[in-house]
Amino acid sequence: MEGISFAKAALLGPIEGIVTLIALGLAMLIVSYYAKWKLVKNTHDFVIAGRKLGLGFGIAGLLSVWTWVIGILLPIGVTFKYGLSGLFWFTVPNGAAVIAVIPFAKKLRRLMPHGYTISEFISARYAGAKLARVVVVAGILFGAIQIVTVNLKGASLMVATIFGLPEGVVATISSIVILLYISLGGLWASMATSTLMCLLIMVPSVLVTTAVLGQVGGAEAVWHTVQSQGGELLSVTRPDAFQNFGLTFALALITATIAGQEFWQVAWGIKERELGKTFFWGGGLYYVVALCLGVVGLVGIALKVDLARDLGGDPAALGPFLVSHLGLPDWVIYLFVIIVLSACYSTCDGTLAAVSSVSAVDVIKPLFPAISDRSLFAWTRFSMVLAAGISVAVVLSGIDLVTLVLGTSIIRAAVLVPLVLSIVWSRMNATAFTAGTIIGLIAGVFALAKFGEEIGTYTVVAVSTIVPIVIALTNSRRFDYTQLRQAQDLSEIPDTSSVALR
């Protein structure tokens, strides 16, 4: 692979960047308007899609929500850093983490068929214990804001690099575009647009990878060049990849799915008979995206891209670097931008839909039980605007991406085991849940600050496991899970307003 040199492509220009951001948003707006017109009649439809999501919408929605911006950039980066071992430990846990939700989702859907949120479940599970519910609601909302911020930040970094736009401008335009279409139809809009975005992630990923390989001499040339640099690069059993990356990453992924409201809203919104298949294929199809993009990481190895000089020390920057430095046609660069923006938009809209669910069911309705459906609907929209606004403010503050990702992982890791125990163990009580979550979070944050990410992750999982088990073992009372069936749909609660939603 001699004779290939890097030359930075000319900036495509700020106007082109703004047009790209808005054009993708307009396509989503059209889909969302159709979804609202055909499917959204009340708040119940808005926050949980009337529990009528089918297999196609469910799979596409899960895949799109799960494919964060870093889910596009990291398979390229970890393959570059660790070879095929990095790609293995990135890809396998990603799909498995979504599939791992199936037994818990099936059980909770059967026990609590009219549920909306995991915080609502916690309240019902612990007889309305306020502190337990507040802990979960705060964790969900704070985690949701971080997820939106992470994706806006990641997309802004890449779009700013290629088009020469300020990061703040990209984040602001993206958030406005997302809010415009998601506020029309809530979960229905999220699932409908995610179906389109699923195609805009999967198909362009194949085309971009093919274009990159064609530009450097083909897959065979890349394979042989990487092989000549050391056999361990094409092995999936490198111990350093597992020790430095694989285990902590796998734990972080499992916490992201099992403790993520954006996944539970799909579990409660999907037709019950389709639940298992939806999560299985939603997780499995991500393998296609990750494996395809991982090939670009091998190209980086073959071309001996310099981590410090070319990427500023960040392996995740390899994808944008190669796409913009290999002399590829503009259409390839645009396709790569569309992949990243689709990942950003779909993850953000799914997360904001989760915010609307939590706000309606766990904040507004408990505070104002007699609120009309029209007013409740308006407040759910306002909650999304507020969350997006906070996220944009955080991006504008200049906080780095790594800090945001670590914060999200620690918060969800603290909830993971107490939540699972609440679903499967009848001896768990409110004290065990609350103490396990809070003490686990405090211990995890301290360990993260003192010893780094790896020890921080292990600490929060260990403490949030041991504390609730020890406390629950002292509890002789057992919870009757049939009580969960008392939960009502929002559509079953009388509406005091005579004004129709639309």
Salt bridges, closest charged atoms under 4 A:
GLU167 OE1 - LYS153 NZ 3.32
GLU220 OE2 - HIS224 NE2 3.54
ASP240 OD2 - ARG238 NH2 2.78
GLU262 OE2 - ARG412 NH2 2.93
GLU274 OE2 - ARG273 NE 3.79
GLU274 OE1 - LYS277 NZ 3.16
ASP306 OD2 - ARG309 NH1 3.97
ASP310 OD2 - ARG309 NH2 3.15
ASP362 OD1 - ARG133 NH2 2.58
ASP489 OD2 - HIS44 NE2 3.86
ASP489 OD1 - ARG51 NH2 2.63
ASP489 OD1 - HIS114 ND1 3.34
